[in-house]
């Protein structure tokens, strides 16, 4: 089970109900705030908050201890998977856009884990817990492409070590707004929760005491009309890393509903062709097999929707 999350900040909305002020400041829902207050997990001005209806009388610091959610055991589901490789220790899957990797609030079925539990007949590493069996890394719901899943505990431990020491080979293809200048380079910017919106990630100052180091190497493969096809190589694997890093240099990914601000012409193009996800594809994955020691390399072709997007913006 994951550790509790601690949310801290400042309140200055004098006269506003504390449950509303805390919801606005933390990014949590008002109902969630009320429940946490009732459980004694909210402190304002150094004191435990007893009621959500009290109003803020003066600026104050707050702390919210968010306990980890209880894991729900995933159920096997007969969902078709694109299996790239499989042996007794691991399986490499080419995930379609739109599929969530593991069950979570709002997505307890139809996930990759549900599909794998059926495909593997429950033979997945238990290290990840009942909600995330076999999962050693993940890609966003609306990102397509390759990921590896552990079927045995030795494979899980070995893959996790490679991810931790950044020896996993990962290359992504993306279509970004505009043409990066220089055409290739490295983005080395810390990533953490946004102060403005805790549901989003953001680049942080180099001297920030929070967040995590994040390094993305990129190169332009093909200039397009108002856009570019780029390849991104990850040294680290932070949440939304490529999406946040590209947006931070003024070149957000096309179709990104969270970090993307693109021209009216490009927005119209996406609407015309029905492209409704971030243009990001996990195209290459390489690692040392954690049990056999053999080098493993896999590649996934661009899915049809991204290829159509490239063709349309190349005109």
Secondary structure, DSSP 8 states (H G I E B T S, - for coil): ----EEEEEEE--TTSBHHHHHHHHHS--HHHHHHHHHTT-EEETTEE---TT-B--S-EEEEEEE----------------EEEE-SSEEEEEE-TT--SS-BTTBSSSSHHHHHHHHTTT-S-STT-TTSTTBS----TT-EEEEEEESSHHHHHHHHHHHHTT-SEEEEEEEEES--SSSEEEEE-EEEE-SS-TTSEEEE-TT-SSSB--EEEEEEEEEETTEEEEEEEESS--TTHHHHHHHHTT--BTT-TTT----HHHHHHHHHHT--S--EEEEEEEEE-TTT--EEEEE----HHHHHHHHHHT-
